Amino acid sequence: MVQLSEDLLAQLDTEAERLGCSRSALIREAVELRLASGVEAERIRRYLDGYRRIPQADNPLTDASEQSRHALALRLDAEEEAAGLAW
């Protein structure tokens, strides 16, 4: 059981009628949305915390995998040049 003021009940009934659903269905949906928004807010908070701890670099070459790809490209260029295949 949940206690609601007469004014809130009237607003609920008006909205339920407008939507074509029962008061219970409207309350259930409101609770589900509120709980889901809390979960989403926590995900966003953790995502932002991660970026605060490890911010994205301004220079993409500071990313380790990007550095590795860049180094590989330079080595391949050097190998092709040494084999007379430079372009």
Summary of the structure (lengths in Angstrom):
residues: 87
radius of gyration: 28.9
end to end distance: 78.1
largest distance: 87.2
contacts: 159
relative contact order: 0.05
helix: 77%
strand: 0%
